[in-house]
Amino acid sequence: MDITAKVSGNILICRIKGELDHHTAEEFRSFIDHNLENNPVKHLLLDMSELSFMDSSGIGALIGRYKKVSLAGGKVLIVNENKQVSRVFEVSGIYEIINSYGSIRQALDGL
């Protein structure tokens, strides 16, 4: 897995590439938490256009970041997830708490 981050206003935008599973969930948690704590941001946007796979460990890591951002008054936004990842989100109920968008521009407009 490879994660890159950039800050745009009060939004941390992270692009995730590869797999988010039991092997990489801790790396994901650490990376996101470090960037949330060290940047003046309120919201988290996750670009999943290059995420090929996610399992329950990835869901757990995502929910943990959602709780952290929500407690600070922010929102988590998901962008460009593929059909397999979307199915995992449907089954797990992620879409009931986190909004998904077809593009970064749509997500930013949704704030």
WOCOR-V347819 format. One record per residue. N is the residue number from 1. BURIAL is 1 if it has 24 or more other ideal C-beta (glycine too) atoms within 12 Angstrom, else 0. Layout:
BEGIN
n->{N & N}
burial->{BURIAL & BURIAL}
END
This chain:
BEGIN
n->{1 & 2 & 3 & 4 & 5 & 6 & 7 & 8 & 9 & 10 & 11 & 12 & 13 & 14 & 15 & 16 & 17 & 18 & 19 & 20 & 21 & 22 & 23 & 24 & 25 & 26 & 27 & 28 & 29 & 30 & 31 & 32 & 33 & 34 & 35 & 36 & 37 & 38 & 39 & 40 & 41 & 42 & 43 & 44 & 45 & 46 & 47 & 48 & 49 & 50 & 51 & 52 & 53 & 54 & 55 & 56 & 57 & 58 & 59 & 60 & 61 & 62 & 63 & 64 & 65 & 66 & 67 & 68 & 69 & 70 & 71 & 72 & 73 & 74 & 75 & 76 & 77 & 78 & 79 & 80 & 81 & 82 & 83 & 84 & 85 & 86 & 87 & 88 & 89 & 90 & 91 & 92 & 93 & 94 & 95 & 96 & 97 & 98 & 99 & 100 & 101 & 102 & 103 & 104 & 105 & 106 & 107 & 108 & 109 & 110 & 111}
burial->{1 & 0 & 1 & 0 & 1 & 0 & 0 & 0 & 0 & 0 & 1 & 1 & 1 & 1 & 0 & 1 & 0 & 0 & 1 & 1 & 1 & 0 & 0 & 1 & 1 & 0 & 0 & 1 & 1 & 0 & 1 & 1 & 1 & 0 & 1 & 1 & 0 & 0 & 0 & 0 & 1 & 1 & 1 & 1 & 1 & 1 & 1 & 1 & 1 & 0 & 1 & 0 & 1 & 1 & 1 & 0 & 1 & 1 & 1 & 0 & 1 & 1 & 1 & 1 & 1 & 1 & 0 & 1 & 1 & 0 & 0 & 0 & 0 & 1 & 1 & 1 & 1 & 1 & 1 & 1 & 1 & 0 & 0 & 0 & 1 & 0 & 0 & 1 & 1 & 0 & 0 & 0 & 0 & 1 & 0 & 0 & 0 & 1 & 1 & 1 & 1 & 0 & 0 & 1 & 0 & 0 & 1 & 0 & 0 & 0 & 0}
END
